[in-house]
Amino acid sequence: MASGLPLSLNTSVRFRLLLLYMYESTALRKVPMTNLLQGKGQPPRNMYRFAILFLTFFALVSLLHAQTGKGRQRHSTLSSRTFHGQALSAENWTRVSNSRLFINDYEPSVLVRLENSLAELSTNSGETFDAIVSPVEDTAGLRFYFEANESGHLYAQSASGLIFFSGTQGESWSPVPLPQGFEPGKPAPFAVLNDGQTRLLLGGPAGLFTAELTSDDDGEPAFGPWERLSDLGPLTTIAVAFNQDAVAPGTGSGVVHITEDTTAFDPSLWISSPLRSGSVSVLEFSPSDSQRVLAGFAGPGSQDNEAPLYYTENGGRFWHSGAGTGDEALPNEPILSLSYSEQDADAFLVYAVTPSGVYVTSDFLTWALEAGLPEGEPVVELRAVKGRSILAQTSTATLAAAPPAATVRCSYEVTPLSVKIDAKGGNVEISVNANSSTCARTVSKPSSTSPLKIVSGASGYGDGKVVLSVAPNITTKSRTMTITIAGKRVTITQAAGTAAPCSVQLQQGSGSFGSLDNEIGIFSIIRGTRQADGKRALETQPELCNIFD
């Protein structure tokens, strides 16, 4: 039988028969157990009745347990509103528009509002809007895109996959010809890259294509011919890093490709990671760190080891499941949208939009359902604007909320990590620097027999000092002690003690010596001392003396 496969039907039945044998020993007394295990002989007829009852009961209990577990998980997730004592729910969700909003991540004061067939542009964070030309009459499914380093450039993609460019902030539009083999019908994965040269990125069944912004004979902006960069497989999504220093396409077979070579797109420099089966639906870079990438899938995991969301913190070299486990895990559902909400590189939240709601996490271990969103209007997309607000897009409206304070990912600097101290001992001072005043620091407790003792600073928050005391070393050998401070291992090395001068004297009234080792001539001394009450007390001198010195 192959390893990892379930028991065959015959083996499973024999196992259950064996269990029933213990309960119904009278009925099976005439059937040898060895025959049952080997599949020989016929059990009594009433044996099958018990087997059917047992299996039916087992199936009902399993089904009840599964349903109860699902309910418990959802209830626990709904009621979990804090992590590490800090609320994660956004504050005061309000309807800001009965239309769709497209915000410029690079310049958040620039946004496009689309309502019915009317398109409007704002350059002052929505205080005022000016009408712009819509590139198509049917605006259903129309999406707008922005370009880094060029606030005057606008792009649009229609529901049928047509692409348009405007160099005048929407006053006029020019169609962008599609690559050969691309037929209008549905939108293809699309992104804009500007690392000093404006390029369009378009994904399709044959891989990744790019076209550079040039000028025509009249000096008007135009895009050159499309060039196929590499065969990365059928692409389903494309993401460009906020700093324009990385590109990440995802495929329909669950592979994520990442490259930092945004100039030549050298095929040998792609980092390709097959995460799981299924189609990658969305990729999202961290705004502050291009090494951090989120990957969401269009369908639930079909196996226990397949998660709906993965993340990497080193540019795709290693990926981790970001769905969490247990009662506070992200539901195993399609990921519709992903977004980082960051205050800085160490303080962030991640939002994931699924068919059952919007979920938020600060550590990829526990997720909570975002509260305050109106019922009956499922969110299809969410964008967190750094330092400003969170925008949730429904099919008919845009909602906004103030972001919560993000949980800080704590890091510590402990100095010094190595200390030397003389045999006399004394106090040692260790400094701890934390990246936030909310970060807790702790010190591991030394054992009762350890020469180390904590004088002060056993716990606290933010920066601080830990003072340790080291007992004198009365041995003739050096010793090394370790202690963990704020997750860092500190090593303390103490010098050897100096042996006391060895003198052999007979004191009046004593004269008792320890045993003599004839081979090496070493013995210990037992001295008698007279106390004030006239009695003698014996004490052992711990040092060993060489009588041949």
CORRA-V104127 format. One line per field, one symbol per residue. ss: DSSP state (a for helix, b for strand, c for the rest). A space follows every 50 residues. Layout:
# CORRA-V104127
ss=???
This chain:
# CORRA-V104127
ss=ccccccccaaaaaaaaaaaaaaacccccccccaaaaacccccccaaaaaa aaaaaaaaaaaaaaaaaaaaaaaaaaaaaccbbccbbcccbbbbbbbccb bbbcccccccbbbbbccbbbbbcccccccbbbccccccccccbbbbcccc cccbbbbcccccbbbbcccccccbbbcccccccccccccbbbbbcccbbb bbbbccbbbbbbbbbcccccbbbcccbbbbccccbbbbbbccccccbbbb bcccbbbbbcccccccaaacbbbbcccccbbbbbbcccccccbbbbbccc ccccccccbbbbcccccccbbccccaaaccccccbbbbbbbbbbccbbbb bbbbccbbbbbccccccbbcccccccccccbbbbccccbbbbbccccbbb bbcccccbcccbbbbccbbbbccccbbbbbbbbbcccccbbbbccccccc cbbbbbccbbbccbbbbbbbccccccccbbbbbbbccbbbbbbbcccccc ccccccccccccbcccbccccbbbbbbbbbcccccbbbbbbbbbbbccc
